[in-house]
């Protein structure tokens, strides 16, 4: 459980600090250059993800609550929506014109969906923590940036492309989830 907590702490700090202390980000970019900053940031995020996955797989199963029988099915449907939300901001999909932080909203949907399907201690730490992280990031960004000006949608063709890519990525996640994380999303 310690590895999971360390990975999640590293993930949170890497994302929170530049938002909480914008001067720190600028100072680091000035000190090491924009490419080195992006490289270091990406490396730390990748390391945190490795620690999270490794720690989650190694964590003992300690039940805290019994998820509802329908939780796994709702999780699987919500995950399709979460994957869409992760891509909608960058692809300028229609929903990006309605939601200020589609990727963080996707992280929140991902977290809530997994809490419906998992009631063990490691899942609560990971998914509950990620939900709090997403809410905290949304609050920090809104406070720092101020008013939101919705962007324009990229159009119907881009939306169709995004939906098709979402379905493909969802299928890849569903197929590799058991191998990578040790949990099959579609049991039986």
Buried (B, 14 or more C-beta within 10 A) or exposed (E): BEBBBBBBBBBBEBBBEBBEEEEEBEEBBEEEEEEEBEEEBEEBBEBBEEBBBBBBBEBEEEEEEEBEEEBBEBBBEBBBBBBBBBBBBEBBBBBBBEBBBBBBBBBBBBBBBBBBBBBBBBBBBBBBBBBEBBBBBBEBBEEEEEEEEEEEBBEEEBBEBBBEBBEEBBEEBBEEBEEEEEBEBEEE
